[in-house]
């Protein structure tokens, strides 16, 4: 399908309680494992680093409060993406073939320039139902074809 068949698609994710619960669950389990390891006092340092990572994940992914947090994205008709960050910057990006599409979860991975990458995790509660449906349909039609062509 050619790019002209799809109008631009704008997404502005909202806070996701599912992503919040997932981050809390994964990091809580990681802390439990770290504290169970026979590392002596180092296990507390490891647990503190895991908790620091959880804090950054919550601020970046759930609350979009960090300067580099993605607050909006638009899939242009030509196939490129434009990302808006919390600090006001706009980035041009290319969708990577590493993106993931499922009925209740979409993970978008982008390449920004040669070496930088960005990602956005969208559980079903992060977007309205119609926008999420249009995104999934477009990713299945366009994303698979572009991924097969070596995108990413």
C-alpha positions in Angstrom: 0.0 0.0 0.0 1.4 3.4 -0.8 1.9 6.1 1.7 -0.7 8.4 0.1 -3.5 6.0 1.2 -2.9 6.9 4.8 -3.4 10.4 6.2 -1.1 11.6 9.0 -1.8 9.9 12.3 -1.2 11.9 15.5 -0.9 10.2 18.9 -0.7 11.9 22.2 -0.5 9.2 24.9 -2.0 9.7 28.3 -0.9 8.2 31.5 -1.3 4.4 31.5 -2.2 2.7 34.7 -1.3 -0.6 33.1 2.2 0.6 32.3 2.5 2.0 35.8 1.5 -1.4 37.3 3.9 -3.2 35.0 6.9 -1.0 35.9 6.1 -1.4 39.6 5.8 -5.2 39.3 8.9 -5.7 37.3 11.1 -3.5 39.5 9.6 -4.9 42.8 10.5 -8.4 41.6 14.0 -7.2 40.6 14.5 -5.7 44.0 13.4 -9.0 45.7 15.8 -11.0 43.6 18.7 -8.5 44.3 18.1 -8.7 48.0 18.0 -12.5 47.9 21.5 -12.7 46.1 24.5 -13.5 48.3 26.2 -10.2 47.7 26.6 -9.0 51.2 26.1 -5.3 51.6 26.3 -4.8 47.8 22.8 -6.2 47.4 21.5 -3.0 49.0 23.4 -0.9 46.5 22.0 -3.1 43.7 18.5 -2.7 45.1 19.0 1.1 45.3 20.0 1.2 41.6 17.0 -0.8 40.6 14.7 1.6 42.5 16.5 4.5 40.8 15.8 2.9 37.5 12.1 2.5 38.5 11.9 6.2 39.3 13.3 7.2 36.0 11.0 4.7 34.2 8.0 6.2 36.0 9.0 9.8 35.3 9.8 9.1 31.7 7.4 6.5 30.5 4.3 6.9 32.7 4.3 10.6 33.6 6.4 12.0 30.7 8.0 14.5 33.1 11.7 14.3 31.9 13.0 16.7 29.2 13.5 13.8 26.8 10.1 12.2 27.4 7.9 11.8 24.2 4.7 13.7 24.7 3.3 13.4 21.1 4.1 11.7 17.8 2.8 12.0 14.3 3.1 9.5 11.5 3.3 11.6 8.4 1.6 10.7 5.1 5.0 10.1 3.6 6.0 7.4 6.1 8.3 9.5 8.4 7.6 10.2 12.0 7.8 13.5 14.0 8.3 13.2 17.7 7.7 16.0 20.3 9.6 15.9 23.5 8.7 17.5 26.9 11.4 20.2 26.5 9.8 21.4 23.3 12.2 19.8 20.8 10.9 18.2 17.6 12.7 15.2 16.2 12.3 13.5 12.8 12.4 9.7 13.1 12.1 6.5 11.2 10.1 3.6 12.5 12.3 0.6 13.3 11.3 -3.0 12.3 11.8 -3.8 16.0 8.4 -2.3 16.8 5.9 -4.6 18.3 2.1 -4.8 17.7 -0.4 -6.8 19.7 -4.1 -6.2 20.5 -3.4 -4.7 24.0 0.2 -3.4 23.6 2.1 -1.5 20.9 5.8 -0.7 21.4 7.1 1.8 18.8 10.8 2.0 18.3 12.3 4.8 16.2 15.7 5.7 14.8 16.6 9.3 15.2 19.7 10.1 13.2 22.4 7.5 12.9 22.9 6.3 16.5 20.0 7.6 18.6 16.9 5.6 19.3 13.6 6.4 21.0 10.7 4.2 22.0 7.1 4.6 23.2 5.2 1.9 25.1 1.4 2.1 24.5 -0.8 -0.1 26.5 -4.5 -0.2 25.6 -5.3 2.5 28.1 -2.7 5.0 26.8 -4.8 6.0 23.7 -8.4 6.2 22.8 -9.8 3.0 21.2 -10.1 4.5 17.7 -6.6 6.0 17.6 -5.1 2.7 18.9 -7.1 0.7 16.3 -5.9 3.0 13.4 -2.3 2.8 14.6 -2.4 -1.0 14.8 -4.0 -1.3 11.3 -1.5 1.1 9.8 1.4 -0.6 11.5 0.3 -4.0 10.2 -0.2 -2.7 6.6 2.7 -0.3 6.4 5.0 -1.5 9.1 5.3 -5.1 7.9 6.0 -4.0 4.4 8.6 -1.5 5.5 10.2 -4.0 7.9 10.6 -6.5 5.2 12.4 -3.9 3.1 15.1 -3.5 5.7 13.7 -0.6 7.7 15.3 -0.4 11.1 
